[in-house]
Amino acid sequence: QVQLVESGGGLVQAGGSLRLSCAASGRTITSAAISWFRQAPGKEREFVAGLRRRTSTHYSDSVKGRFTISGDNAKNTVYLQMNSLKPEDTAVYYCALISNAQTILSVLFTESAYEYWGQGTQVTVSS
């Protein structure tokens, strides 16, 4: 059984940084595609960043250049380094997994394609 556990959320001032972690069990991250999504109050959940084919990374336009997704195979954990945070980054952040590292890009962006989800971690950016 696959489980994803997020951590690292919190309260930070605008311009600050946070690093989120997504610890996976039941499947190695090298055999999967793993992404971060977020959901702000009153808004739909949206794709933030994804990692597939071990090293291929993808970002939404709103975070490109500020966020970095990476994986630690030894720890079976995926990270989201968030720099230059803005109040509009405030949301619950979720990691999610598709059991296919070769997932095509269009599928990576599709929320309904993900088989497993973590419980979410709150990120609040104050102005």
C-alpha positions in Angstrom: 0.0 0.0 0.0 1.4 3.4 -1.0 1.4 6.2 1.6 2.5 9.8 1.1 3.3 11.9 4.2 3.9 15.7 3.7 5.7 17.9 6.2 7.4 21.3 6.3 4.5 23.7 6.0 4.2 26.7 8.2 3.9 30.5 8.5 6.4 32.6 6.7 6.7 36.2 5.7 6.6 37.3 2.0 10.0 36.9 0.4 10.9 34.0 2.7 11.5 30.3 2.0 10.1 26.9 3.0 11.0 23.4 2.1 8.2 20.8 1.9 8.9 17.1 2.1 6.8 14.2 0.8 8.0 10.8 2.2 6.8 7.9 0.2 6.3 4.3 1.3 5.1 1.3 -0.6 6.6 2.4 -3.9 10.0 3.9 -4.9 9.9 7.4 -6.2 12.1 6.3 -9.1 9.3 4.1 -10.4 6.6 6.8 -10.2 5.7 10.3 -11.2 5.2 12.5 -8.2 3.8 16.0 -8.1 2.9 18.8 -5.8 -0.6 20.4 -6.0 -2.0 23.2 -3.9 -5.5 24.4 -3.0 -6.1 27.9 -1.8 -9.4 28.8 0.1 -12.3 29.0 -2.3 -10.2 27.9 -5.3 -9.7 24.6 -7.1 -6.7 22.5 -6.6 -3.9 23.3 -9.0 -0.7 21.7 -10.3 2.5 23.3 -8.9 5.4 21.1 -9.8 6.1 17.5 -11.0 8.9 15.0 -11.2 8.9 12.1 -13.6 11.4 9.8 -15.4 13.6 10.3 -12.3 15.0 13.7 -13.3 12.4 15.4 -15.5 10.9 18.4 -13.7 7.9 20.6 -14.6 6.4 23.7 -13.1 3.4 25.9 -13.4 4.0 29.3 -14.7 3.1 30.9 -11.4 6.0 29.2 -9.5 8.6 28.8 -12.3 12.0 30.3 -11.2 10.9 30.3 -7.5 10.1 26.7 -6.7 12.3 23.6 -7.2 11.2 20.0 -7.0 13.7 17.3 -6.3 14.0 13.7 -5.1 16.2 11.9 -2.7 16.2 8.2 -3.8 17.9 7.0 -0.6 15.2 8.6 1.6 12.5 7.9 -1.0 11.4 11.5 -0.5 10.4 14.3 -2.8 11.0 17.9 -1.8 9.6 21.2 -2.9 11.9 24.1 -2.2 9.9 27.3 -2.2 11.8 30.6 -2.4 10.6 34.2 -2.8 7.2 33.3 -1.4 4.3 35.5 -2.0 0.9 35.8 -0.2 -0.8 34.2 -3.2 1.2 31.1 -2.5 -0.9 30.5 0.6 -2.6 27.2 0.3 -2.7 23.6 1.4 0.0 21.7 -0.5 -0.5 18.1 -1.4 1.9 15.6 -2.9 0.5 13.0 -5.2 1.7 9.9 -7.1 1.1 8.2 -10.3 2.5 4.6 -10.5 4.3 5.2 -13.8 7.5 7.1 -14.1 7.1 7.4 -17.8 3.8 9.3 -17.5 3.3 11.7 -20.4 3.3 15.4 -19.7 -0.4 16.0 -20.3 -1.2 13.3 -17.7 1.2 14.8 -15.2 -0.8 18.0 -15.1 -4.2 16.1 -14.7 -5.3 15.9 -11.1 -7.7 12.9 -11.7 -4.8 10.8 -13.0 -3.1 10.6 -9.6 -3.7 7.4 -7.7 -2.4 8.4 -4.3 -2.5 11.6 -2.3 -1.0 12.8 1.0 -2.9 14.5 3.7 -1.7 18.0 2.9 0.4 20.6 4.7 -0.6 24.2 5.2 1.6 27.0 3.9 0.7 30.6 4.9 2.6 33.5 3.6 2.0 36.8 5.3 2.4 40.2 3.6 
